[in-house]
Amino acid sequence: MAKNVDKLLELLAQAYPEARTELQFRSPFELLVATILSAQTTDRQVNRVTPLLFQHYPTPYALAAADPEDVAKDIAGVGLNRTKARYLVAAARKLVSDFGGSVPDSLDSLLTLPGVGRKTAKVVLANAFSRPALAVDTHVFRVARRLGLSQGRTPEEVERDLEAKIPSTHWIVTHHRLIQHGRRVCRARNPRCGECPLATECTAFLQKTQPKAGRKVENNLA
């Protein structure tokens, strides 16, 4: 592992020692549903709508028999609720028809479910089954690139870079720590670089603070 990667992991651990998913769930099924709902929606908002949703549809069998329009009413507080309702019902039907009503614990199987992409599948693998997986959401994508952990232009490229550089035993917790850092400090707009605990190892920050080429160093020492 590269020296600066080792240092970054150490600093992340110091800054976010208790980092974990903020989605509330009691089973792999509930996590799957919550993660599908979390696209373009905050975890806090997802947690507001899932209690009623799970009260009405506590199992894949109950959700598979539901009318998507009724499901959409229960999740009206999240973005794209009608589209997500259709995905949820379709995914539940797939669970019932292909997996005996259980959420599968393999990446390939999870990716066959409607509404489930690599990020959602890896979140479920990591948090429901404790399988080594490093999901790349918008926060992980942004922070990894700024820190210099990847120059990938797609989530898949960033995922490959991170999994190549970070030991698999650290994938799950690093995912959570990068998300926390992206939410609290390394924001998309107006990142709080002045109070960033990773600044000394951050490629974007160091590039921003280095003297510009062609300028005399003494001009920056006012």
Residue pairs with C-beta under 8 A, 6 or more apart in sequence:
1 165
1 166
1 167
2 165
4 148
4 201
5 149
5 165
5 166
7 201
8 147
8 149
8 198
8 201
9 166
9 170
9 174
11 197
11 198
11 201
12 174
12 177
12 178
12 181
12 198
13 173
13 177
14 197
15 177
15 180
15 181
15 197
15 198
16 176
16 177
16 180
16 181
19 173
19 176
19 177
19 179
19 180
20 176
21 43
21 123
21 127
21 176
22 43
22 44
22 47
23 31
23 34
23 35
23 38
23 43
23 46
23 47
23 127
24 34
24 47
24 50
25 31
25 34
25 50
25 127
25 128
27 103
27 128
28 102
28 103
28 105
28 124
28 128
28 129
29 59
29 60
29 95
29 102
29 103
30 50
30 54
31 103
31 123
31 124
31 127
31 128
32 91
32 103
32 113
32 116
32 120
32 124
32 128
33 50
33 53
33 54
33 63
33 88
34 46
34 47
34 50
35 120
35 123
35 124
36 84
36 87
36 88
36 91
36 115
36 116
36 120
37 46
37 49
37 50
37 75
37 78
37 84
37 88
38 46
39 79
39 80
39 84
39 120
40 79
40 80
41 78
41 79
45 77
45 78
46 78
48 77
49 74
49 75
49 76
49 77
49 78
52 74
53 71
53 74
53 75
56 62
56 66
56 70
56 74
57 63
57 66
57 71
57 92
59 101
60 92
60 95
60 96
60 101
60 102
60 103
61 92
61 96
61 101
63 71
63 88
63 89
63 92
64 89
64 92
64 93
64 95
64 96
66 89
66 92
67 89
68 82
68 85
68 86
68 88
68 89
69 82
69 85
71 85
71 88
71 89
72 81
72 82
72 84
72 85
75 81
75 84
75 85
75 88
78 84
84 115
86 114
87 114
87 115
88 115
90 114
90 115
91 113
91 114
91 115
91 116
94 112
94 113
94 114
95 101
95 102
95 103
95 113
98 112
99 109
103 110
103 124
103 128
104 110
105 125
105 128
105 129
105 131
106 125
107 118
107 121
107 122
107 125
107 133
110 116
110 120
110 121
110 124
110 125
111 117
111 118
111 121
116 124
118 135
118 136
118 155
118 156
118 159
119 135
119 136
119 137
119 155
120 135
121 133
122 133
122 134
122 135
122 175
123 133
123 135
125 131
125 133
126 132
126 133
126 134
126 135
126 171
126 172
126 175
127 172
130 172
132 168
132 169
132 171
132 172
133 171
133 172
133 175
134 140
134 159
134 162
134 163
134 166
134 171
134 172
134 174
134 175
135 159
135 175
136 144
136 155
136 156
136 158
136 159
136 162
137 155
137 179
138 182
138 188
139 178
139 179
139 181
139 182
139 183
139 186
140 158
140 162
140 175
140 178
140 179
140 182
141 155
141 158
142 182
142 186
142 188
143 178
143 181
143 182
143 186
144 150
144 152
144 158
144 161
144 162
144 178
145 151
145 152
145 158
145 204
146 186
146 191
146 202
146 203
146 204
146 205
147 198
147 201
147 202
147 203
147 204
148 202
148 203
148 204
149 158
149 161
149 162
149 165
150 157
150 158
150 161
150 162
151 161
152 158
152 159
152 160
152 161
162 171
162 174
163 171
166 174
181 198
182 188
184 192
185 191
185 192
185 195
185 196
185 197
186 192
186 196
186 198
193 199
193 202
193 205
193 208
196 202
196 205
199 205
211 217
211 219
211 220
